[in-house]
Amino acid sequence: MKPIALTGIKPTGRPHIGNYLGMYRPALSLMQDYQGMYFVADYHALTSMHDAKTLKELVYEVAASWMALGLDPDDAIFFRQSDIPEIPEFTWILSCFTSKGLLNRAHAYKAAVDENTAVDRDPDEGINAGLFYYPVLMAADILLYGSDVVPVGLDQKQHIEITRDIAEAFNRTYGNVLKVPEGLIQESVMKVPGIDGRKMSKSYDNTIPIFATEKALRKQVMRIVTDSKRPEDPKNPEEDTLYTLLSFFVSPKRLEEIHQLYVHGGAAYGELKKELADAILSHFGDARSRFEALIQDKSYLDEVLLEGAEKARQIGKPYLEAARKATGID
Ligand code: TRP
């Protein structure tokens, strides 16, 4: 078998073009050289998403997105995290090799604590232990299948380091039982600005969702924040959100023309936004129709995910058994 590239995506929002450029596309491009394992991380979502109906719906949306964007379930192993009963079991075992201090320093937990202390609240107010354990659950996701590489965005770098620390701690105790994975951070594709110029992220509410209705998608593109320069004024393309987004979707030749319009005058923001919306709709045309069909057929999605889970469990079981055996709990 080829080496394993594994990645998960948390179903906490509707997939947007930042996810596509920073995560779906680079992950899928690895399929040539790796056995891809991709999953919907619903247990991770549960740390923050406590609306059952929304969580369920988003799991299907994310699953349909993967497949609409090119994941072939006959080729990749594609599954839902909560269909793998070995995961919570392995999480517990690994937690006993995770120093608490390491988790205290994990970015997401630390940020939540800092937010509390900044306003004189109890440091742990409103923070569930699931958020604290998040990195251990993620280590279980990665280590269960002996993953070789984990393609992730820069924001997940610390989680990969924690995973490696946990695997190394386990191996120091019991010998070489767990495979220590490598993070794979594909630098070039990560910086996708949202419509307000900050990083595109659901938490900033600045995303362009890929599978929204055409009307909603166009409306969102028209909301991209620009300065108040007139069309004839020269502008700096390098610091412009609209230009950056165009650069992902228009041809190199057209981009060069747009560059000239920015530098020498003639770039009308309204027109360019329309062009961007057209380019996005055309780029995702096929994917959007596939998504529509898939999201209507949830029993098919369930079937695909369960089949994938069976394959994933077969790969994971020997690693869990080896870990149990090493600890004496077998
Ligand atoms: N924490 C990741 C994120 O928020 C999602 C995730 C869960 C993941 N388990 C994983 C990513 C395992 C890679 C490998 O994006």
Boltz pocket constraint, residues with backbone or C-beta under 6 A from the ligand:
constraints:
  - pocket:
      binder: B
      contacts: [[A, 6], [A, 7], [A, 8], [A, 9], [A, 10], [A, 41], [A, 44], [A, 137], [A, 138], [A, 141], [A, 142], [A, 150], [A, 151], [A, 152], [A, 156], [A, 159]]
      max_distance: 6.0
